[in-house]
Amino acid sequence: QVQLVESGGGLAQPGGSLRLSCAASGFTFSESAITWYRQATGKGREPIAVISTTGSTTTYADSVKGRFTISRDNRENTAYLQMNSLKPEDTAVYYCGGAGYWGQGTQVTVSS
């Protein structure tokens, strides 16, 4: 069955970095664009980064542009989200999505 499993979340200080991973299985990963989303407490789920099937095209929400980088490794069926210069407002559950499916999310908390 289709699975998307996020990992790499945790606690970071403001200005710090984290790298999230999204391990995919059960579908043809290389044929699916991948989107990272986040959902803060009390807010809706928002898309923050999208990567095309080959990785040649990426798109970012204004809130993360210049700080976050999305990438993928089609040989490993894994997508990544490198998050730098983290801010408290980046605190949220982060999800990856592809082929119409979602992962279970990983919590990112930015606090001193």
Helices and strands as residue ranges (DSSP letters): E 3-7, E 10-12, E 18-25, G 29-31, E 34-39, E 46-51, E 58-60, E 68-73, E 78-83, G 88-90, E 92-98, E 101-102, E 106-110
